[in-house]
Amino acid sequence: MFKTFVIYKLPEDFNLDPNLHSEMFERLKAKPLTGAIKTKYGWAELLQSNKPYIKLENDYIFRIEKRFRSVASSTLDEAVRQKMIQLAQDSPRTWGVNAKVSSQDVKNLREMCENLLIPKSLTRFKDIIVWFNTELKFLFIGSSGNKEVEAIIDLFRLTFKTFPASPLTVNNDVSSVFTSWLSSLELPPTLAIKNGDIAFENRANGANKVRYSNQDIESDEINANLLAQKRPLQLSCEWNATLGFTVNNELKFSKIKQLGLLKEKIKTANKEMEINNPAQEMEAKRVKDMTSYTLTRLSILNLIKEILPSLNSSTGFAGGAQSNTSELIEGFVESID
């Protein structure tokens, strides 16, 4: 479902009904790139539903298709070089050896060459899953790039006319919460800090950033950074033996992995199905994807509910009794079509 995600918050009184916006979904569906357009986002059918969304309980899962193309730097450099040679021959006073060619002139020429080459470039595709949770009024966006996330929010605004989403914020400094977690203070009961990717910076001025990969969390190096009162910027975690992930101090979740029972249920979701032709193969994939969306969504929701109180979220969510995810997975998987 997600390899990475960020969370946006909508007002408590916000209601979302995609069924009222069929015309806009059709108008803004993914289309071929034309002219010198490099990137475009549009709605795409999800799970053979004939719509770009499905409903799971009271939540909605959306599929957005990003189409994009680019010119290799080496190709563009060569095109600019050849064009400058031609211009020097045609207009020596402006582009010749002794001409004063400004950096802006070169930039404009580069943009012109890129616009000429873009239509000849291959189009690439990327699927982005977005999930709206009606309980918390959270929008989970399957991306972490700022420009990409903003483009997705813009698509929602165009589609729904009014869509007052803003990045999730918390009252506490996230790095300070990470420090508490690393010290095993106030660590949510089913959250574990794991060996993996971790980053620190100088607390006073944000300098001297250090990053580690596959780092032993109990190593002397990690302890030295904590003793030096450096700010943790990123941690690798595991929740309830169900999800593995990395989270940073901007609350961007990445490297999400399904673990344990969750992974097994998704892997075996269609094992009883006959797969003898393309139609059956497509249906088996649909069942497996639906299982992934249903169960991964359930795990992420419980994870967020559990860590929000530690982060002292300004959303006002105060936490509460947590469900046993293993039991919920067992129950939910039986209800999947």
C-alpha positions in Angstrom: 0.0 0.0 0.0 2.7 2.5 1.1 6.5 2.5 0.8 6.5 6.0 2.2 3.8 8.5 3.4 3.2 11.9 5.0 0.1 12.9 6.9 -2.1 16.0 6.2 -4.9 17.0 8.6 -8.4 18.3 7.7 -10.9 20.1 9.9 -13.0 18.0 12.3 -16.2 19.1 10.5 -14.8 18.2 7.1 -16.8 15.6 5.2 -15.7 13.8 2.0 -18.0 12.1 -0.5 -16.2 11.2 -3.7 -19.5 10.0 -5.3 -20.6 13.6 -5.7 -17.6 14.5 -7.9 -17.7 12.0 -10.7 -17.6 14.7 -13.4 -14.4 16.2 -11.9 -12.7 12.7 -11.6 -13.4 12.2 -15.3 -12.2 15.6 -16.2 -9.0 15.3 -14.2 -8.2 11.7 -15.0 -4.6 10.8 -16.1 -4.0 11.7 -19.7 -1.0 11.5 -22.1 1.6 14.3 -21.8 1.5 16.8 -24.6 3.8 19.5 -25.9 6.6 20.4 -23.5 4.7 19.3 -20.4 7.1 17.4 -18.2 4.9 16.2 -15.3 1.2 15.8 -14.7 -0.9 14.1 -12.1 -4.4 12.6 -12.7 -6.9 10.1 -11.3 -6.6 6.4 -12.3 -8.9 3.4 -11.9 -8.3 1.5 -8.7 -8.8 -2.3 -8.3 -11.1 -2.7 -11.4 -13.7 -0.5 -9.7 -14.2 1.8 -12.7 -13.4 4.6 -10.3 -10.2 6.1 -9.0 -11.2 5.2 -5.4 -12.7 2.4 -3.3 -14.4 2.6 0.1 -13.1 0.5 3.0 -15.5 0.8 6.0 -15.9 4.6 6.3 -12.5 5.4 4.7 -11.5 6.1 1.1 -8.5 4.9 -0.8 -7.6 6.8 -3.9 -5.2 6.1 -6.8 -3.3 8.9 -8.6 -1.1 8.3 -11.6 1.9 10.6 -12.1 3.2 10.8 -15.7 6.6 12.4 -16.2 9.5 12.6 -18.6 12.9 14.2 -18.6 16.0 14.8 -20.7 19.3 13.3 -19.6 21.7 16.0 -18.5 24.4 14.7 -20.9 21.9 14.9 -23.8 20.8 18.4 -22.9 24.4 19.6 -22.5 25.3 18.3 -25.9 22.2 19.9 -27.5 23.1 23.3 -25.9 26.7 23.0 -27.0 25.6 22.3 -30.6 23.1 25.1 -30.6 25.7 27.6 -29.3 28.1 26.6 -32.1 25.3 27.2 -34.6 24.4 30.5 -33.0 28.0 31.6 -33.0 28.1 31.0 -36.8 24.8 32.7 -37.5 25.1 35.6 -35.0 28.8 36.1 -34.2 28.3 39.5 -32.6 25.8 38.0 -30.1 27.1 34.5 -29.6 30.6 34.5 -31.1 33.9 34.0 -29.3 34.2 37.6 -28.3 30.5 38.2 -27.5 29.3 38.9 -24.0 27.0 36.0 -23.4 25.2 36.3 -20.0 24.4 33.4 -17.7 20.7 34.3 -18.3 21.2 33.9 -22.0 22.6 30.4 -21.5 19.8 29.5 -19.1 17.2 30.6 -21.6 18.9 28.7 -24.4 19.0 25.6 -22.1 15.3 25.9 -21.4 14.6 26.2 -25.1 16.6 23.1 -26.0 14.9 21.2 -23.2 11.4 22.2 -24.5 12.4 20.9 -27.9 13.7 17.6 -26.6 10.9 16.9 -24.0 8.3 15.8 -26.6 10.7 13.2 -27.9 11.4 11.7 -24.4 9.7 8.6 -23.1 6.9 9.0 -20.6 7.3 7.2 -17.3 4.6 6.3 -14.8 4.2 6.2 -11.0 1.2 5.1 -9.0 0.5 7.1 -5.8 -2.0 5.8 -3.2 -3.8 8.3 -0.9 -6.0 7.3 2.0 -8.5 9.5 3.8 -9.3 8.3 7.3 -12.7 9.7 8.5 -12.1 9.0 12.2 -9.0 11.2 12.6 -9.7 13.4 9.4 -6.2 12.4 8.3 -5.0 12.2 4.7 -2.2 9.7 4.2 -0.3 10.5 1.1 2.0 7.8 -0.4 4.9 10.2 -1.1 7.4 12.2 0.8 8.7 14.6 -1.8 7.4 18.1 -1.0 6.7 19.1 -4.6 4.9 15.8 -5.3 2.8 16.1 -2.1 1.8 19.7 -3.0 0.8 18.6 -6.5 -1.4 15.8 -5.0 -3.0 18.3 -2.6 -3.6 20.6 -5.6 -5.3 17.8 -7.5 -7.6 17.2 -4.5 -8.5 20.9 -4.3 -9.3 21.0 -8.0 -11.5 17.9 -7.7 -13.4 18.7 -4.5 -13.3 22.5 -4.9 -12.7 23.0 -1.2 -10.0 20.9 0.5 -8.5 22.7 3.5 -5.7 20.2 4.2 -2.5 21.2 6.0 0.5 19.1 7.2 0.1 17.4 10.5 1.8 19.3 13.3 2.5 18.4 16.9 3.1 20.4 20.0 6.3 18.7 21.1 9.7 19.0 19.3 9.8 15.6 17.5 13.6 15.3 18.0 13.1 15.7 21.7 10.5 12.9 21.6 13.0 10.8 19.7 15.6 11.4 22.4 13.1 10.1 25.0 12.4 7.1 22.9 16.1 6.3 22.5 16.4 6.6 26.3 13.5 4.1 26.6 11.5 6.9 28.3 7.9 7.3 27.3 8.3 4.8 24.5 4.9 3.6 23.4 4.4 0.0 24.6 4.4 -1.8 21.2 7.0 0.5 19.5 10.6 -0.7 19.3 13.7 1.3 18.1 15.6 -1.0 15.8 19.1 -1.1 14.3 19.1 0.7 11.1 19.1 4.3 9.7 19.6 7.0 12.2 20.7 10.6 12.0 21.8 13.4 14.4 22.6 17.1 14.2 24.1 19.6 16.6 21.3 20.9 18.9 22.5 24.5 19.0 22.8 25.4 15.4 21.8 22.4 13.2 25.4 21.8 12.1 27.5 18.7 12.1 24.9 16.3 10.8 25.9 12.7 11.0 24.0 9.8 9.4 24.4 6.0 10.0 23.1 3.1 8.0 22.4 -0.3 9.6 23.7 1.1 12.9 23.5 -0.9 16.1 21.2 1.3 18.3 23.1 0.3 21.4 26.5 1.1 20.0 29.0 3.5 21.7 28.6 5.9 18.8 24.9 6.3 19.3 25.5 6.8 23.1 28.2 9.4 22.3 25.8 11.4 20.2 23.2 11.3 22.9 25.7 12.4 25.6 26.7 15.3 23.3 23.0 16.2 23.4 22.7 16.0 19.6 19.2 16.0 18.1 18.0 12.7 16.6 16.6 13.5 13.1 15.6 10.0 12.1 14.9 6.6 13.6 14.3 3.1 12.4 11.3 1.5 14.2 9.2 -1.6 14.5 5.6 -1.5 15.6 3.8 -4.5 17.2 5.8 -7.0 15.1 3.6 -5.8 12.2 5.2 -2.8 10.6 8.9 -1.8 10.1 9.5 1.8 9.1 11.8 4.8 9.3 10.5 8.1 10.6 12.1 11.6 10.6 11.6 14.7 12.7 9.3 16.1 10.0 7.0 13.0 10.5 7.8 11.6 7.1 7.5 7.8 7.2 9.6 5.7 4.8 11.0 2.2 4.2 7.7 0.7 5.3 7.8 -3.0 5.5 5.0 -5.5 6.4 6.1 -8.0 9.0 4.9 -11.1 10.8 1.2 -11.9 10.6 0.4 -8.9 8.4 3.0 -10.0 5.8 1.8 -13.6 5.9 -1.9 -12.7 5.5 -1.2 -10.6 2.5 1.1 -13.2 1.0 -1.4 -16.0 1.2 -4.6 -13.9 0.5 -5.3 -15.6 -2.8 -3.7 -19.0 -2.2 -7.1 -20.9 -2.4 -8.0 -19.3 -5.7 -7.8 -21.0 -9.1 -5.5 -19.1 -11.5 -5.8 -20.7 -15.0 -6.4 -17.7 -17.2 -5.8 -13.9 -17.4 -9.1 -13.1 -15.9 -8.5 -15.3 -12.8 -5.0 -13.9 -12.6 -6.4 -10.3 -12.5 -9.0 -11.3 -9.9 -6.3 -12.9 -7.7 -4.2 -9.8 -7.9 -7.3 -7.7 -6.9 -7.9 -9.8 -3.9 -4.3 -9.6 -2.8 -4.2 -5.8 -3.3 -7.5 -5.4 -1.4 -6.1 -7.5 1.5 -3.0 -5.3 1.5 -5.0 -2.1 1.6 -7.4 -3.3 4.3 -4.8 -4.8 6.7 -2.0 -2.3 6.1 -4.4 0.5 6.6 -5.5 -1.1 9.9 -2.0 -1.4 11.2 -1.0 2.1 10.2 -4.0 3.6 11.9 -3.3 1.8 15.2 0.4 2.8 14.9 -0.5 6.5 14.5 -3.1 6.4 17.3 -0.4 5.0 19.6 2.4 7.4 18.9 0.3 10.6 18.7 0.0 11.0 22.5 3.8 10.8 22.8 4.1 13.5 20.2 1.4 15.6 22.0 -0.4 16.2 18.7 -2.1 19.6 18.4 -5.0 17.8 16.7 -6.4 17.2 20.2 -6.4 13.4 19.8 -5.7 12.1 23.3 -5.1 8.5 22.6 -7.2 5.7 24.0 -7.5 2.0 24.3 -5.5 0.3 21.7 -6.8 -2.7 19.8 -4.8 -5.9 19.4 -3.7 -5.7 15.7 -3.3 -9.5 15.4 -6.9 -10.1 16.4 -8.1 -7.4 14.1 -6.2 -8.8 11.2 -7.7 -12.2 11.8 -11.2 -10.7 11.8 -10.8 -8.3 8.9 -9.2 -10.8 6.5 -12.3 -13.0 6.6 -14.5 -10.1 5.4 -12.5 -9.3 2.3 -14.3 -10.1 -1.0 
